[in-house]
Amino acid sequence: MPSATAGIDLKGRHSIHFYRLLFPLAVAVLYFTLWGMAPQRTWLAMRNGFAILYAVLPSLCMVFVLMAVLNLFLKPLHFAEALRKGTKIRQMSVAAVAGILSAGPIYAWYPMLKDLREKGADFSLIAVFLVNRAVKPFLLPMLVSFFGWSYTLMLTLLTVAGSFGVGFLVWAFLDSGNRPTRD
């Protein structure tokens, strides 16, 4: 005899799948409603939406390929090991590259960054990492398609350079003379 919870995963997976479909369903309902009120305008909006999708699709495909390649080769443990070695400029460079290549939500990185801090990493390296999260190589093709090469290159270079400036300021105010103890 089937129970009342048959077909429902106790971890709530059915509700998770429902919430993933909620936005597309809401958009479909909205377009259907608008179609009844103003079919010509709704058709024009749909055509414009598909034109934008068609223009962005090659960049999106490149984004997904780059994300897959980066996730395949970049592991947080590699970053942690490289951050502990070398001169200060090398450590800052590693922090910058790791910030650029890091993927996923930022809150997922906080525990690892806290652990690195507790093991002796300077606040300045964490700051450089966090600032460089704004540069995403897998989104650069899309940025180029919307704003062009010169803007993309200038923005990326200034972001990386600015991260070193932020790192230096954080070092000057928080790190110099205030080293954490290593256990």
C-alpha positions as CSV (number, residue, x, y, z in Angstrom):
1,M,0.0,0.0,0.0
2,P,1.5,3.3,-1.0
3,S,2.1,5.8,1.8
4,A,1.1,9.4,1.8
5,T,4.6,10.4,1.0
6,A,5.1,8.1,-2.0
7,G,6.8,10.0,-4.8
8,I,8.0,12.8,-2.6
9,D,11.7,12.9,-1.8
10,L,12.2,13.6,1.9
11,K,14.9,16.1,1.0
12,G,12.5,18.3,-0.8
13,R,13.7,17.7,-4.3
14,H,10.2,18.0,-5.8
15,S,9.9,21.5,-4.4
16,I,13.4,22.4,-5.7
17,H,12.4,21.3,-9.2
18,F,9.2,23.3,-8.9
19,Y,11.0,26.5,-8.0
20,R,13.4,26.1,-10.9
21,L,10.4,26.0,-13.2
22,L,8.6,28.9,-11.5
23,F,10.2,31.7,-13.4
24,P,9.8,30.2,-17.0
25,L,6.2,29.3,-16.1
26,A,5.6,32.9,-14.9
27,V,7.0,34.3,-18.1
28,A,4.9,32.0,-20.2
29,V,1.8,33.0,-18.3
30,L,2.6,36.7,-18.6
31,Y,3.2,36.3,-22.4
32,F,-0.1,34.4,-22.8
33,T,-2.0,37.1,-20.8
34,L,-0.4,39.9,-22.8
35,W,-1.1,38.0,-26.1
36,G,-4.8,38.2,-25.2
37,M,-4.6,42.0,-24.6
38,A,-2.2,43.1,-27.4
39,P,-1.2,40.4,-29.7
40,Q,0.8,42.6,-32.1
41,R,2.9,44.1,-29.4
42,T,3.4,40.7,-27.7
43,W,4.6,39.2,-31.0
44,L,7.0,42.2,-31.5
45,A,8.3,41.7,-27.9
46,M,8.8,37.9,-28.6
47,R,10.6,38.6,-31.9
48,N,12.9,41.1,-30.2
49,G,13.6,38.6,-27.4
50,F,14.5,35.9,-29.9
51,A,16.7,38.4,-31.9
52,I,18.7,39.1,-28.8
53,L,19.0,35.4,-28.0
54,Y,20.2,34.7,-31.5
55,A,22.8,37.5,-31.2
56,V,24.0,36.3,-27.8
57,L,23.9,32.5,-28.4
58,P,27.4,32.1,-29.8
59,S,28.8,34.0,-26.8
60,L,26.7,31.9,-24.5
61,C,28.0,28.7,-26.0
62,M,31.6,29.9,-25.6
63,V,30.8,30.8,-22.0
64,F,29.5,27.3,-21.2
65,V,32.6,25.6,-22.9
66,L,35.0,27.9,-21.0
67,M,33.2,27.2,-17.7
68,A,33.3,23.5,-18.2
69,V,37.1,23.6,-19.0
70,L,37.8,25.8,-16.0
71,N,35.8,23.7,-13.6
72,L,37.6,20.6,-14.9
73,F,41.1,21.9,-14.2
74,L,40.8,24.4,-11.4
75,K,40.4,23.1,-7.9
76,P,40.4,25.2,-4.7
77,L,43.1,23.1,-3.1
78,H,45.5,24.1,-5.9
79,F,44.9,27.7,-5.1
80,A,45.5,27.2,-1.4
81,E,48.8,25.5,-2.0
82,A,50.0,28.1,-4.4
83,L,49.0,31.0,-2.2
84,R,51.3,29.8,0.6
85,K,54.5,29.8,-1.5
86,G,56.8,32.4,-3.0
87,T,57.3,36.2,-2.7
88,K,54.6,38.7,-1.9
89,I,54.2,39.7,-5.6
90,R,53.9,36.1,-6.6
91,Q,51.3,35.4,-3.9
92,M,49.3,38.5,-5.0
93,S,49.5,37.3,-8.6
94,V,48.3,33.9,-7.7
95,A,45.5,35.4,-5.7
96,A,44.5,37.6,-8.7
97,V,44.6,34.7,-11.1
98,A,42.6,32.5,-8.7
99,G,40.0,35.2,-8.2
100,I,39.6,35.5,-12.0
101,L,39.3,31.8,-12.5
102,S,37.1,31.1,-9.5
103,A,33.6,30.1,-10.2
104,G,30.4,29.7,-8.2
105,P,28.8,31.8,-5.5
106,I,31.1,33.9,-3.4
107,Y,29.7,32.7,-0.1
108,A,31.0,29.2,-1.1
109,W,34.6,30.6,-1.0
110,Y,34.3,32.3,2.4
111,P,35.1,29.2,4.5
112,M,38.2,28.4,2.5
113,L,39.3,32.0,2.6
114,K,38.8,32.0,6.4
115,D,40.8,28.8,6.7
116,L,43.6,30.4,4.6
117,R,43.5,33.4,6.9
118,E,43.7,31.3,10.0
119,K,46.7,29.5,8.5
120,G,48.6,32.8,7.9
121,A,47.4,34.3,4.6
122,D,47.3,38.0,4.7
123,F,44.1,40.0,4.4
124,S,45.7,41.7,1.4
125,L,45.7,38.4,-0.6
126,I,42.1,37.7,0.3
127,A,41.2,41.2,-0.9
128,V,43.0,40.7,-4.2
129,F,41.2,37.5,-4.7
130,L,37.8,39.0,-3.9
131,V,38.3,42.0,-6.2
132,N,39.4,39.8,-9.1
133,R,36.2,37.8,-8.8
134,A,34.7,40.6,-10.9
135,V,36.7,39.5,-13.9
136,K,35.2,36.3,-15.4
137,P,37.0,34.9,-18.4
138,F,34.0,32.8,-19.4
139,L,31.9,36.0,-19.7
140,L,34.5,38.0,-21.6
141,P,33.2,37.0,-25.0
142,M,29.7,38.3,-24.0
143,L,31.3,41.5,-22.7
144,V,33.2,41.9,-26.0
145,S,30.0,41.3,-28.0
146,F,28.2,44.1,-26.2
147,F,30.9,46.7,-25.6
148,G,33.8,45.8,-27.9
149,W,37.4,44.8,-27.4
150,S,38.9,48.1,-26.3
151,Y,36.4,48.6,-23.4
152,T,36.7,45.0,-22.3
153,L,40.5,45.1,-22.3
154,M,40.6,48.4,-20.5
155,L,38.0,47.3,-17.9
156,T,39.8,44.0,-17.2
157,L,43.2,45.6,-16.9
158,L,42.0,48.4,-14.6
159,T,40.1,45.8,-12.4
160,V,43.2,43.7,-12.0
161,A,45.4,46.8,-11.4
162,G,42.9,48.1,-8.9
163,S,42.9,44.8,-7.1
164,F,46.6,45.2,-6.4
165,G,46.0,48.8,-5.2
166,V,43.2,47.5,-2.9
167,G,45.6,44.7,-1.7
168,F,48.3,47.2,-0.9
169,L,45.9,49.4,1.1
170,V,44.6,46.4,3.0
171,W,48.1,45.3,3.7
172,A,49.0,48.8,4.9
173,F,46.1,49.1,7.3
174,L,45.6,45.5,8.4
175,D,48.5,43.2,7.6
176,S,51.7,45.2,8.3
177,G,52.9,44.3,11.8
178,N,49.7,42.4,12.5
179,R,50.6,38.8,11.5
180,P,48.3,36.0,12.7
181,T,49.9,33.2,14.7
182,R,50.4,29.9,13.0
183,D,49.5,26.8,15.0
